[in-house]
């Protein structure tokens, strides 16, 4: 089964949060330095926690070699990530 290409608006919609975050960060330059530092620290902490959780889950699935589900999960992750980044 071949995969149907997504319309352009769906691809643009995937990148919208990144662009919105960039606009918000650019507008923080006029804020009070304490507020700006608190916001940036919160964003950094949440992104670090999210990425750490994703990587830990991925490597835990790789360690579970004896299970029947480890390989299909890893293949599904790679398939979906390549689709998201396309």
mmCIF file as gemmi writes it, N, C-alpha and C atoms, coordinates in Angstrom:
data_model
loop_
_atom_site.group_PDB
_atom_site.id
_atom_site.type_symbol
_atom_site.label_atom_id
_atom_site.label_alt_id
_atom_site.label_comp_id
_atom_site.label_asym_id
_atom_site.label_entity_id
_atom_site.label_seq_id
_atom_site.pdbx_PDB_ins_code
_atom_site.Cartn_x
_atom_site.Cartn_y
_atom_site.Cartn_z
_atom_site.occupancy
_atom_site.B_iso_or_equiv
_atom_site.pdbx_formal_charge
_atom_site.auth_seq_id
_atom_site.auth_asym_id
_atom_site.pdbx_PDB_model_num
ATOM 1 N N . UNK Axp A 1 ? 0.839 -1.17 0 1 0 ? 1 A 1
ATOM 2 C CA . UNK Axp A 1 ? 0 0 0 1 0 ? 1 A 1
ATOM 3 C C . UNK Axp A 1 ? 0.888 1.238 0 1 0 ? 1 A 1
ATOM 4 N N . UNK Axp A 2 ? 0.698 2.072 -0.991 1 0 ? 2 A 1
ATOM 5 C CA . UNK Axp A 2 ? 1.502 3.289 -1.073 1 0 ? 2 A 1
ATOM 6 C C . UNK Axp A 2 ? 0.842 4.374 -0.254 1 0 ? 2 A 1
ATOM 7 N N . UNK Axp A 3 ? 1.672 5.23 0.219 1 0 ? 3 A 1
ATOM 8 C CA . UNK Axp A 3 ? 1.2 6.314 1.067 1 0 ? 3 A 1
ATOM 9 C C . UNK Axp A 3 ? 0.858 7.515 0.213 1 0 ? 3 A 1
ATOM 10 N N . UNK Axp A 4 ? -0.291 8.082 0.459 1 0 ? 4 A 1
ATOM 11 C CA . UNK Axp A 4 ? -0.735 9.249 -0.281 1 0 ? 4 A 1
ATOM 12 C C . UNK Axp A 4 ? -0.036 10.488 0.255 1 0 ? 4 A 1
ATOM 13 N N . UNK Axp A 5 ? 0.484 11.335 -0.614 1 0 ? 5 A 1
ATOM 14 C CA . UNK Axp A 5 ? 1.164 12.54 -0.116 1 0 ? 5 A 1
ATOM 15 C C . UNK Axp A 5 ? 0.16 13.48 0.559 1 0 ? 5 A 1
ATOM 16 N N . UNK Axp A 6 ? 0.622 14.112 1.61 1 0 ? 6 A 1
ATOM 17 C CA . UNK Axp A 6 ? -0.222 15.06 2.336 1 0 ? 6 A 1
ATOM 18 C C . UNK Axp A 6 ? -0.292 16.377 1.586 1 0 ? 6 A 1
ATOM 19 N N . UNK Axp A 7 ? -1.423 17.048 1.692 1 0 ? 7 A 1
ATOM 20 C CA . UNK Axp A 7 ? -1.505 18.386 1.085 1 0 ? 7 A 1
ATOM 21 C C . UNK Axp A 7 ? -0.527 19.341 1.758 1 0 ? 7 A 1
ATOM 22 N N . UNK Axp A 8 ? -0.207 20.383 1.055 1 0 ? 8 A 1
ATOM 23 C CA . UNK Axp A 8 ? 0.767 21.357 1.553 1 0 ? 8 A 1
ATOM 24 C C . UNK Axp A 8 ? 0.317 21.997 2.86 1 0 ? 8 A 1
ATOM 25 N N . UNK Axp A 9 ? -0.978 22.255 3.01 1 0 ? 9 A 1
ATOM 26 C CA . UNK Axp A 9 ? -1.443 22.911 4.235 1 0 ? 9 A 1
ATOM 27 C C . UNK Axp A 9 ? -1.249 22.02 5.453 1 0 ? 9 A 1
ATOM 28 N N . UNK Axp A 10 ? -1.309 20.69 5.276 1 0 ? 10 A 1
ATOM 29 C CA . UNK Axp A 10 ? -1.075 19.794 6.418 1 0 ? 10 A 1
ATOM 30 C C . UNK Axp A 10 ? 0.391 19.803 6.826 1 0 ? 10 A 1
ATOM 31 N N . UNK Axp A 11 ? 1.294 19.889 5.849 1 0 ? 11 A 1
ATOM 32 C CA . UNK Axp A 11 ? 2.717 19.974 6.176 1 0 ? 11 A 1
ATOM 33 C C . UNK Axp A 11 ? 3.023 21.289 6.877 1 0 ? 11 A 1
ATOM 34 N N . UNK Axp A 12 ? 2.4 22.367 6.414 1 0 ? 12 A 1
ATOM 35 C CA . UNK Axp A 12 ? 2.622 23.669 7.047 1 0 ? 12 A 1
ATOM 36 C C . UNK Axp A 12 ? 2.057 23.682 8.461 1 0 ? 12 A 1
ATOM 37 N N . UNK Axp A 13 ? 0.957 22.976 8.663 1 0 ? 13 A 1
ATOM 38 C CA . UNK Axp A 13 ? 0.331 22.942 9.984 1 0 ? 13 A 1
ATOM 39 C C . UNK Axp A 13 ? 1.228 22.257 11.013 1 0 ? 13 A 1
ATOM 40 N N . UNK Axp A 14 ? 2.041 21.311 10.578 1 0 ? 14 A 1
ATOM 41 C CA . UNK Axp A 14 ? 2.953 20.625 11.492 1 0 ? 14 A 1
ATOM 42 C C . UNK Axp A 14 ? 4.035 21.552 12.028 1 0 ? 14 A 1
ATOM 43 N N . UNK Axp A 15 ? 4.443 22.515 11.227 1 0 ? 15 A 1
ATOM 44 C CA . UNK Axp A 15 ? 5.52 23.415 11.627 1 0 ? 15 A 1
ATOM 45 C C . UNK Axp A 15 ? 5.008 24.679 12.311 1 0 ? 15 A 1
ATOM 46 N N . UNK Axp A 16 ? 3.7 24.853 12.405 1 0 ? 16 A 1
ATOM 47 C CA . UNK Axp A 16 ? 3.122 26.053 13.001 1 0 ? 16 A 1
ATOM 48 C C . UNK Axp A 16 ? 3.554 26.266 14.453 1 0 ? 16 A 1
ATOM 49 N N . UNK Axp A 17 ? 3.558 25.243 15.327 1 0 ? 17 A 1
ATOM 50 C CA . UNK Axp A 17 ? 3.998 25.498 16.707 1 0 ? 17 A 1
ATOM 51 C C . UNK Axp A 17 ? 5.438 26.002 16.795 1 0 ? 17 A 1
ATOM 52 N N . UNK Axp A 18 ? 6.304 25.515 15.925 1 0 ? 18 A 1
ATOM 53 C CA . UNK Axp A 18 ? 7.687 25.974 15.939 1 0 ? 18 A 1
ATOM 54 C C . UNK Axp A 18 ? 7.771 27.457 15.564 1 0 ? 18 A 1
ATOM 55 N N . UNK Axp A 19 ? 7.047 27.841 14.524 1 0 ? 19 A 1
ATOM 56 C CA . UNK Axp A 19 ? 7.066 29.242 14.118 1 0 ? 19 A 1
ATOM 57 C C . UNK Axp A 19 ? 6.423 30.144 15.164 1 0 ? 19 A 1
ATOM 58 N N . UNK Axp A 20 ? 5.349 29.672 15.793 1 0 ? 20 A 1
ATOM 59 C CA . UNK Axp A 20 ? 4.701 30.458 16.842 1 0 ? 20 A 1
ATOM 60 C C . UNK Axp A 20 ? 5.636 30.633 18.038 1 0 ? 20 A 1
ATOM 61 N N . UNK Axp A 21 ? 6.341 29.563 18.392 1 0 ? 21 A 1
ATOM 62 C CA . UNK Axp A 21 ? 7.304 29.672 19.494 1 0 ? 21 A 1
ATOM 63 C C . UNK Axp A 21 ? 8.42 30.643 19.177 1 0 ? 21 A 1
ATOM 64 N N . UNK Axp A 22 ? 8.885 30.647 17.935 1 0 ? 22 A 1
ATOM 65 C CA . UNK Axp A 22 ? 9.918 31.599 17.531 1 0 ? 22 A 1
ATOM 66 C C . UNK Axp A 22 ? 9.444 33.032 17.627 1 0 ? 22 A 1
ATOM 67 N N . UNK Axp A 23 ? 8.198 33.266 17.252 1 0 ? 23 A 1
ATOM 68 C CA . UNK Axp A 23 ? 7.654 34.627 17.352 1 0 ? 23 A 1
ATOM 69 C C . UNK Axp A 23 ? 7.527 35.066 18.806 1 0 ? 23 A 1
ATOM 70 N N . UNK Axp A 24 ? 7.12 34.151 19.667 1 0 ? 24 A 1
ATOM 71 C CA . UNK Axp A 24 ? 6.993 34.482 21.084 1 0 ? 24 A 1
ATOM 72 C C . UNK Axp A 24 ? 8.357 34.804 21.671 1 0 ? 24 A 1
ATOM 73 N N . UNK Axp A 25 ? 9.37 34.012 21.32 1 0 ? 25 A 1
ATOM 74 C CA . UNK Axp A 25 ? 10.705 34.249 21.863 1 0 ? 25 A 1
ATOM 75 C C . UNK Axp A 25 ? 11.287 35.568 21.363 1 0 ? 25 A 1
ATOM 76 N N . UNK Axp A 26 ? 10.96 35.958 20.144 1 0 ? 26 A 1
ATOM 77 C CA . UNK Axp A 26 ? 11.453 37.248 19.638 1 0 ? 26 A 1
ATOM 78 C C . UNK Axp A 26 ? 10.809 38.4 20.391 1 0 ? 26 A 1
ATOM 79 N N . UNK Axp A 27 ? 9.571 38.248 20.799 1 0 ? 27 A 1
ATOM 80 C CA . UNK Axp A 27 ? 8.88 39.324 21.504 1 0 ? 27 A 1
ATOM 81 C C . UNK Axp A 27 ? 9.278 39.413 22.974 1 0 ? 27 A 1
ATOM 82 N N . UNK Axp A 28 ? 10.03 38.442 23.481 1 0 ? 28 A 1
ATOM 83 C CA . UNK Axp A 28 ? 10.479 38.496 24.871 1 0 ? 28 A 1
ATOM 84 C C . UNK Axp A 28 ? 11.621 39.479 25.081 1 0 ? 28 A 1
ATOM 85 N N . UNK Axp A 29 ? 12.184 40.013 24.026 1 0 ? 29 A 1
ATOM 86 C CA . UNK Axp A 29 ? 13.326 40.916 24.19 1 0 ? 29 A 1
ATOM 87 C C . UNK Axp A 29 ? 12.933 42.216 24.887 1 0 ? 29 A 1
ATOM 88 N N . UNK Axp A 30 ? 11.672 42.619 24.777 1 0 ? 30 A 1
ATOM 89 C CA . UNK Axp A 30 ? 11.236 43.85 25.42 1 0 ? 30 A 1
ATOM 90 C C . UNK Axp A 30 ? 10.715 43.647 26.829 1 0 ? 30 A 1
ATOM 91 N N . UNK Axp A 31 ? 10.698 42.404 27.313 1 0 ? 31 A 1
ATOM 92 C CA . UNK Axp A 31 ? 10.153 42.114 28.65 1 0 ? 31 A 1
ATOM 93 C C . UNK Axp A 31 ? 11.179 42.402 29.74 1 0 ? 31 A 1
ATOM 94 N N . UNK Axp A 32 ? 10.679 42.375 30.95 1 0 ? 32 A 1
ATOM 95 C CA . UNK Axp A 32 ? 11.534 42.471 32.124 1 0 ? 32 A 1
ATOM 96 C C . UNK Axp A 32 ? 12.482 41.27 32.119 1 0 ? 32 A 1
ATOM 97 N N . UNK Axp A 33 ? 13.778 41.469 32.385 1 0 ? 33 A 1
ATOM 98 C CA . UNK Axp A 33 ? 14.734 40.357 32.338 1 0 ? 33 A 1
ATOM 99 C C . UNK Axp A 33 ? 14.376 39.188 33.254 1 0 ? 33 A 1
ATOM 100 N N . UNK Axp A 34 ? 13.779 39.463 34.409 1 0 ? 34 A 1
ATOM 101 C CA . UNK Axp A 34 ? 13.413 38.372 35.309 1 0 ? 34 A 1
ATOM 102 C C . UNK Axp A 34 ? 12.285 37.528 34.72 1 0 ? 34 A 1
ATOM 103 N N . UNK Axp A 35 ? 11.32 38.183 34.089 1 0 ? 35 A 1
ATOM 104 C CA . UNK Axp A 35 ? 10.212 37.455 33.466 1 0 ? 35 A 1
ATOM 105 C C . UNK Axp A 35 ? 10.736 36.647 32.289 1 0 ? 35 A 1
ATOM 106 N N . UNK Axp A 36 ? 11.585 37.26 31.486 1 0 ? 36 A 1
ATOM 107 C CA . UNK Axp A 36 ? 12.15 36.573 30.323 1 0 ? 36 A 1
ATOM 108 C C . UNK Axp A 36 ? 12.948 35.343 30.75 1 0 ? 36 A 1
ATOM 109 N N . UNK Axp A 37 ? 13.77 35.501 31.785 1 0 ? 37 A 1
ATOM 110 C CA . UNK Axp A 37 ? 14.561 34.367 32.264 1 0 ? 37 A 1
ATOM 111 C C . UNK Axp A 37 ? 13.678 33.251 32.823 1 0 ? 37 A 1
ATOM 112 N N . UNK Axp A 38 ? 12.601 33.631 33.516 1 0 ? 38 A 1
ATOM 113 C CA . UNK Axp A 38 ? 11.69 32.618 34.054 1 0 ? 38 A 1
ATOM 114 C C . UNK Axp A 38 ? 11.001 31.854 32.923 1 0 ? 38 A 1
ATOM 115 N N . UNK Axp A 39 ? 10.563 32.558 31.883 1 0 ? 39 A 1
ATOM 116 C CA . UNK Axp A 39 ? 9.894 31.901 30.757 1 0 ? 39 A 1
ATOM 117 C C . UNK Axp A 39 ? 10.867 30.989 30.02 1 0 ? 39 A 1
ATOM 118 N N . UNK Axp A 40 ? 12.062 31.484 29.748 1 0 ? 40 A 1
ATOM 119 C CA . UNK Axp A 40 ? 13.038 30.678 29.016 1 0 ? 40 A 1
ATOM 120 C C . UNK Axp A 40 ? 13.495 29.464 29.827 1 0 ? 40 A 1
ATOM 121 N N . UNK Axp A 41 ? 13.63 29.621 31.126 1 0 ? 41 A 1
ATOM 122 C CA . UNK Axp A 41 ? 13.992 28.487 31.975 1 0 ? 41 A 1
ATOM 123 C C . UNK Axp A 41 ? 12.887 27.437 31.98 1 0 ? 41 A 1
ATOM 124 N N . UNK Axp A 42 ? 11.642 27.889 32.034 1 0 ? 42 A 1
ATOM 125 C CA . UNK Axp A 42 ? 10.519 26.95 31.993 1 0 ? 42 A 1
ATOM 126 C C . UNK Axp A 42 ? 10.451 26.194 30.675 1 0 ? 42 A 1
ATOM 127 N N . UNK Axp A 43 ? 10.667 26.895 29.571 1 0 ? 43 A 1
ATOM 128 C CA . UNK Axp A 43 ? 10.662 26.243 28.266 1 0 ? 43 A 1
ATOM 129 C C . UNK Axp A 43 ? 11.806 25.24 28.171 1 0 ? 43 A 1
ATOM 130 N N . UNK Axp A 44 ? 12.977 25.627 28.638 1 0 ? 44 A 1
ATOM 131 C CA . UNK Axp A 44 ? 14.127 24.736 28.591 1 0 ? 44 A 1
ATOM 132 C C . UNK Axp A 44 ? 13.893 23.488 29.435 1 0 ? 44 A 1
ATOM 133 N N . UNK Axp A 45 ? 13.344 23.659 30.614 1 0 ? 45 A 1
ATOM 134 C CA . UNK Axp A 45 ? 13.097 22.53 31.503 1 0 ? 45 A 1
ATOM 135 C C . UNK Axp A 45 ? 12.064 21.571 30.908 1 0 ? 45 A 1
ATOM 136 N N . UNK Axp A 46 ? 10.993 22.124 30.334 1 0 ? 46 A 1
ATOM 137 C CA . UNK Axp A 46 ? 9.959 21.254 29.777 1 0 ? 46 A 1
ATOM 138 C C . UNK Axp A 46 ? 10.459 20.518 28.542 1 0 ? 46 A 1
ATOM 139 N N . UNK Axp A 47 ? 11.214 21.185 27.679 1 0 ? 47 A 1
ATOM 140 C CA . UNK Axp A 47 ? 11.748 20.514 26.495 1 0 ? 47 A 1
ATOM 141 C C . UNK Axp A 47 ? 12.783 19.458 26.864 1 0 ? 47 A 1
ATOM 142 N N . UNK Axp A 48 ? 13.605 19.747 27.854 1 0 ? 48 A 1
ATOM 143 C CA . UNK Axp A 48 ? 14.592 18.762 28.292 1 0 ? 48 A 1
ATOM 144 C C . UNK Axp A 48 ? 13.898 17.522 28.848 1 0 ? 48 A 1
ATOM 145 N N . UNK Axp A 49 ? 12.868 17.717 29.653 1 0 ? 49 A 1
ATOM 146 C CA . UNK Axp A 49 ? 12.121 16.589 30.192 1 0 ? 49 A 1
ATOM 147 C C . UNK Axp A 49 ? 11.428 15.78 29.108 1 0 ? 49 A 1
ATOM 148 N N . UNK Axp A 50 ? 10.852 16.458 28.127 1 0 ? 50 A 1
ATOM 149 C CA . UNK Axp A 50 ? 10.163 15.767 27.041 1 0 ? 50 A 1
ATOM 150 C C . UNK Axp A 50 ? 11.122 14.936 26.202 1 0 ? 50 A 1
ATOM 151 N N . UNK Axp A 51 ? 12.238 15.528 25.824 1 0 ? 51 A 1
ATOM 152 C CA . UNK Axp A 51 ? 13.215 14.818 24.998 1 0 ? 51 A 1
ATOM 153 C C . UNK Axp A 51 ? 13.835 13.663 25.772 1 0 ? 51 A 1
ATOM 154 N N . UNK Axp A 52 ? 14.116 13.866 27.041 1 0 ? 52 A 1
ATOM 155 C CA . UNK Axp A 52 ? 14.674 12.792 27.868 1 0 ? 52 A 1
ATOM 156 C C . UNK Axp A 52 ? 13.697 11.628 27.967 1 0 ? 52 A 1
ATOM 157 N N . UNK Axp A 53 ? 12.428 11.924 28.143 1 0 ? 53 A 1
ATOM 158 C CA . UNK Axp A 53 ? 11.425 10.859 28.232 1 0 ? 53 A 1
ATOM 159 C C . UNK Axp A 53 ? 11.321 10.075 26.932 1 0 ? 53 A 1
ATOM 160 N N . UNK Axp A 54 ? 11.34 10.776 25.811 1 0 ? 54 A 1
ATOM 161 C CA . UNK Axp A 54 ? 11.247 10.109 24.514 1 0 ? 54 A 1
ATOM 162 C C . UNK Axp A 54 ? 12.469 9.225 24.284 1 0 ? 54 A 1
ATOM 163 N N . UNK Axp A 55 ? 13.648 9.738 24.578 1 0 ? 55 A 1
ATOM 164 C CA . UNK Axp A 55 ? 14.858 8.939 24.381 1 0 ? 55 A 1
ATOM 165 C C . UNK Axp A 55 ? 14.906 7.74 25.324 1 0 ? 55 A 1
ATOM 166 N N . UNK Axp A 56 ? 14.504 7.934 26.572 1 0 ? 56 A 1
ATOM 167 C CA . UNK Axp A 56 ? 14.485 6.81 27.511 1 0 ? 56 A 1
ATOM 168 C C . UNK Axp A 56 ? 13.524 5.718 27.046 1 0 ? 56 A 1
ATOM 169 N N . UNK Axp A 57 ? 12.345 6.109 26.589 1 0 ? 57 A 1
ATOM 170 C CA . UNK Axp A 57 ? 11.375 5.121 26.109 1 0 ? 57 A 1
ATOM 171 C C . UNK Axp A 57 ? 11.899 4.398 24.877 1 0 ? 57 A 1
ATOM 172 N N . UNK Axp A 58 ? 12.559 5.12 23.993 1 0 ? 58 A 1
ATOM 173 C CA . UNK Axp A 58 ? 13.101 4.496 22.788 1 0 ? 58 A 1
ATOM 174 C C . UNK Axp A 58 ? 14.178 3.475 23.132 1 0 ? 58 A 1
ATOM 175 N N . UNK Axp A 59 ? 15.111 3.832 24.009 1 0 ? 59 A 1
ATOM 176 C CA . UNK Axp A 59 ? 16.176 2.906 24.355 1 0 ? 59 A 1
ATOM 177 C C . UNK Axp A 59 ? 15.674 1.743 25.209 1 0 ? 59 A 1
ATOM 178 N N . UNK Axp A 60 ? 14.638 1.963 26.002 1 0 ? 60 A 1
ATOM 179 C CA . UNK Axp A 60 ? 14.035 0.842 26.719 1 0 ? 60 A 1
ATOM 180 C C . UNK Axp A 60 ? 13.399 -0.151 25.756 1 0 ? 60 A 1
ATOM 181 N N . UNK Axp A 61 ? 12.801 0.349 24.68 1 0 ? 61 A 1
ATOM 182 C CA . UNK Axp A 61 ? 12.225 -0.57 23.696 1 0 ? 61 A 1
ATOM 183 C C . UNK Axp A 61 ? 13.32 -1.328 22.959 1 0 ? 61 A 1
ATOM 184 N N . UNK Axp A 62 ? 14.486 -0.714 22.782 1 0 ? 62 A 1
ATOM 185 C CA . UNK Axp A 62 ? 15.593 -1.419 22.143 1 0 ? 62 A 1
ATOM 186 C C . UNK Axp A 62 ? 16.185 -2.487 23.055 1 0 ? 62 A 1
ATOM 187 N N . UNK Axp A 63 ? 16.181 -2.261 24.364 1 0 ? 63 A 1
ATOM 188 C CA . UNK Axp A 63 ? 16.738 -3.223 25.303 1 0 ? 63 A 1
ATOM 189 C C . UNK Axp A 63 ? 15.856 -4.455 25.435 1 0 ? 63 A 1
ATOM 190 N N . UNK Axp A 64 ? 14.595 -4.311 25.147 1 0 ? 64 A 1
ATOM 191 C CA . UNK Axp A 64 ? 13.647 -5.416 25.283 1 0 ? 64 A 1
ATOM 192 C C . UNK Axp A 64 ? 13.689 -6.288 24.029 1 0 ? 64 A 1
ATOM 193 N N . UNK Axp A 65 ? 14.841 -6.909 23.766 1 0 ? 65 A 1
ATOM 194 C CA . UNK Axp A 65 ? 15.068 -7.678 22.547 1 0 ? 65 A 1
ATOM 195 C C . UNK Axp A 65 ? 14.266 -8.964 22.537 1 0 ? 65 A 1
ATOM 196 N N . UNK Axp A 66 ? 14.058 -9.591 23.678 1 0 ? 66 A 1
ATOM 197 C CA . UNK Axp A 66 ? 13.37 -10.865 23.728 1 0 ? 66 A 1
ATOM 198 C C . UNK Axp A 66 ? 11.88 -10.784 23.437 1 0 ? 66 A 1
ATOM 199 N N . UNK Axp A 67 ? 11.324 -9.609 23.521 1 0 ? 67 A 1
ATOM 200 C CA . UNK Axp A 67 ? 9.89 -9.45 23.319 1 0 ? 67 A 1
ATOM 201 C C . UNK Axp A 67 ? 9.551 -9.413 21.829 1 0 ? 67 A 1
ATOM 202 N N . UNK Axp A 68 ? 8.343 -9.785 21.508 1 0 ? 68 A 1
ATOM 203 C CA . UNK Axp A 68 ? 7.883 -9.765 20.122 1 0 ? 68 A 1
ATOM 204 C C . UNK Axp A 68 ? 7.574 -8.342 19.646 1 0 ? 68 A 1
ATOM 205 N N . UNK Axp A 69 ? 7.389 -7.423 20.574 1 0 ? 69 A 1
ATOM 206 C CA . UNK Axp A 69 ? 6.949 -6.087 20.185 1 0 ? 69 A 1
ATOM 207 C C . UNK Axp A 69 ? 8.082 -5.097 19.984 1 0 ? 69 A 1
ATOM 208 N N . UNK Axp A 70 ? 9.328 -5.46 20.313 1 0 ? 70 A 1
ATOM 209 C CA . UNK Axp A 70 ? 10.397 -4.46 20.273 1 0 ? 70 A 1
ATOM 210 C C . UNK Axp A 70 ? 10.704 -4.01 18.85 1 0 ? 70 A 1
ATOM 211 N N . UNK Axp A 71 ? 10.847 -4.927 17.924 1 0 ? 71 A 1
ATOM 212 C CA . UNK Axp A 71 ? 11.193 -4.532 16.567 1 0 ? 71 A 1
ATOM 213 C C . UNK Axp A 71 ? 10.074 -3.77 15.864 1 0 ? 71 A 1
ATOM 214 N N . UNK Axp A 72 ? 8.811 -4.21 15.911 1 0 ? 72 A 1
ATOM 215 C CA . UNK Axp A 72 ? 7.771 -3.425 15.245 1 0 ? 72 A 1
ATOM 216 C C . UNK Axp A 72 ? 7.629 -2.013 15.806 1 0 ? 72 A 1
ATOM 217 N N . UNK Axp A 73 ? 7.85 -1.863 17.111 1 0 ? 73 A 1
ATOM 218 C CA . UNK Axp A 73 ? 7.746 -0.524 17.697 1 0 ? 73 A 1
ATOM 219 C C . UNK Axp A 73 ? 8.85 0.374 17.158 1 0 ? 73 A 1
ATOM 220 N N . UNK Axp A 74 ? 10.063 -0.146 17.119 1 0 ? 74 A 1
ATOM 221 C CA . UNK Axp A 74 ? 11.182 0.652 16.615 1 0 ? 74 A 1
ATOM 222 C C . UNK Axp A 74 ? 10.965 0.998 15.148 1 0 ? 74 A 1
ATOM 223 N N . UNK Axp A 75 ? 10.498 0.044 14.358 1 0 ? 75 A 1
ATOM 224 C CA . UNK Axp A 75 ? 10.236 0.323 12.947 1 0 ? 75 A 1
ATOM 225 C C . UNK Axp A 75 ? 9.131 1.356 12.795 1 0 ? 75 A 1
ATOM 226 N N . UNK Axp A 76 ? 8.099 1.269 13.614 1 0 ? 76 A 1
ATOM 227 C CA . UNK Axp A 76 ? 7.01 2.248 13.549 1 0 ? 76 A 1
ATOM 228 C C . UNK Axp A 76 ? 7.493 3.638 13.937 1 0 ? 76 A 1
ATOM 229 N N . UNK Axp A 77 ? 8.384 3.717 14.931 1 0 ? 77 A 1
ATOM 230 C CA . UNK Axp A 77 ? 8.919 5.021 15.341 1 0 ? 77 A 1
ATOM 231 C C . UNK Axp A 77 ? 9.703 5.65 14.207 1 0 ? 77 A 1
ATOM 232 N N . UNK Axp A 78 ? 10.586 4.876 13.576 1 0 ? 78 A 1
ATOM 233 C CA . UNK Axp A 78 ? 11.371 5.421 12.468 1 0 ? 78 A 1
ATOM 234 C C . UNK Axp A 78 ? 10.482 5.819 11.3 1 0 ? 78 A 1
ATOM 235 N N . UNK Axp A 79 ? 9.462 5.034 11.023 1 0 ? 79 A 1
ATOM 236 C CA . UNK Axp A 79 ? 8.558 5.338 9.914 1 0 ? 79 A 1
ATOM 237 C C . UNK Axp A 79 ? 7.802 6.639 10.183 1 0 ? 79 A 1
ATOM 238 N N . UNK Axp A 80 ? 7.306 6.815 11.395 1 0 ? 80 A 1
ATOM 239 C CA . UNK Axp A 80 ? 6.542 8.02 11.721 1 0 ? 80 A 1
ATOM 240 C C . UNK Axp A 80 ? 7.434 9.252 11.81 1 0 ? 80 A 1
ATOM 241 N N . UNK Axp A 81 ? 8.636 9.097 12.35 1 0 ? 81 A 1
ATOM 242 C CA . UNK Axp A 81 ? 9.533 10.253 12.453 1 0 ? 81 A 1
ATOM 243 C C . UNK Axp A 81 ? 9.923 10.732 11.064 1 0 ? 81 A 1
ATOM 244 N N . UNK Axp A 82 ? 10.201 9.818 10.159 1 0 ? 82 A 1
ATOM 245 C CA . UNK Axp A 82 ? 10.551 10.253 8.804 1 0 ? 82 A 1
ATOM 246 C C . UNK Axp A 82 ? 9.368 10.929 8.128 1 0 ? 82 A 1
ATOM 247 N N . UNK Axp A 83 ? 8.159 10.506 8.45 1 0 ? 83 A 1
ATOM 248 C CA . UNK Axp A 83 ? 6.971 11.167 7.906 1 0 ? 83 A 1
ATOM 249 C C . UNK Axp A 83 ? 6.771 12.546 8.488 1 0 ? 83 A 1
ATOM 250 N N . UNK Axp A 84 ? 7.054 12.717 9.763 1 0 ? 84 A 1
ATOM 251 C CA . UNK Axp A 84 ? 6.885 14.022 10.403 1 0 ? 84 A 1
ATOM 252 C C . UNK Axp A 84 ? 7.894 15.043 9.892 1 0 ? 84 A 1
ATOM 253 N N . UNK Axp A 85 ? 9.105 14.573 9.638 1 0 ? 85 A 1
ATOM 254 C CA . UNK Axp A 85 ? 10.151 15.497 9.227 1 0 ? 85 A 1
ATOM 255 C C . UNK Axp A 85 ? 10.145 15.786 7.729 1 0 ? 85 A 1
ATOM 256 N N . UNK Axp A 86 ? 9.349 15.059 6.977 1 0 ? 86 A 1
ATOM 257 C CA . UNK Axp A 86 ? 9.312 15.259 5.525 1 0 ? 86 A 1
ATOM 258 C C . UNK Axp A 86 ? 8.577 16.535 5.158 1 0 ? 86 A 1
